[in-house]
Amino acid sequence: MKLVLGSGSPRRRELLAQLGVVPSDIRPPDIDEDPRRGELPRPYCVRLAREKAEAIPCAGDEVVLSADTTVALGRRILGKPADEKEAAAFLTALSGRRHRVITAVAVKHGDRIWERDVVTQVQMKPLSNEELNSYLQSGDWRGKAGGYGIQGPAGAFIPWINGSFTAVVGLPLSETANLLLAAGYPLWKEAS
Ligand SMILES: Cc1cn([C@H]2C[C@H](O)[C@@H](COP(=O)(O)OP(=O)(O)OP(=O)(O)O)O2)c(=O)[nH]c1=O
């Protein structure tokens, strides 16, 4: 059985490698990521992970893994910032507050899909202008939900989380391992 990573995220590839899994192919999904009117962050994130998995073509001997990471500030969905100005606006909104990071995972095999979502609470310290500007300048915010990456320099802005660190980075490893096993992927045999 082959594993296809239905994600272009380098973080997800690295997190999978932590499980000893090297995908036989990487097929980044191309779907519309716009939230629906009034859609709440968690259902949005779950829907996107499922739609990504559904959009990836796969053969009978392949398992497809897709995921979505969404930053939620109350009912507000913060996606990947389009530019530095939007990244600044997101970080200013998150500064000194607690938000949620939701990561939903969808695993597809044949015509079945197995799904899980993980919600983590994240506290961001109040950011000084110096911290904000230096982080914006680093460009590390690019391609990251909410405009920050906890695994990079922005880790210095996060004094506390309640939940799963790997989920915040893009793939909750414990839940992902269980989904792969449920779909019949020989995870531990492959890793040894
Ligand atoms: C909050 C946070 C997000 N992220 C990243 C993980 C995801 O790659 C990205 C959220 O965007 P996603 O839409 O979940 O994923 P993606 O566009 O990178 O890849 P694909 O759709 O092909 O799977 O934000 C971090 O790396 N660190 C963090 O702390």
The ligand as a Gaussian input file, in Angstrom:
#p B3LYP/6-31G(d) Opt

LIG

0 1
 C       -0.439000      28.263000      13.047000
 C        0.624000      27.645000      12.194000
 C        0.389000      27.286000      10.877000
 N        1.378000      26.741000      10.106000
 C        1.160000      26.375000       8.696000
 C        0.742000      24.904000       8.503000
 C        0.100000      24.916000       7.125000
 O        1.113000      24.627000       6.140000
 C       -0.372000      26.373000       6.964000
 C       -1.865000      26.465000       6.880000
 O       -2.282000      26.292000       5.563000
 P       -3.100000      25.039000       5.025000
 O       -4.131000      25.550000       4.063000
 O       -3.563000      24.183000       6.153000
 O       -2.022000      24.178000       4.230000
 P       -1.067000      24.598000       3.037000
 O       -1.732000      25.591000       2.138000
 O        0.279000      25.001000       3.602000
 O       -0.855000      23.209000       2.290000
 P       -1.964000      22.223000       1.603000
 O       -3.295000      22.943000       1.472000
 O       -1.365000      21.858000       0.274000
 O       -2.065000      21.057000       2.541000
 O        0.095000      27.081000       8.101000
 C        2.644000      26.520000      10.644000
 O        3.553000      26.023000       9.931000
 N        2.888000      26.857000      11.955000
 C        1.943000      27.408000      12.758000
 O        2.228000      27.684000      13.953000

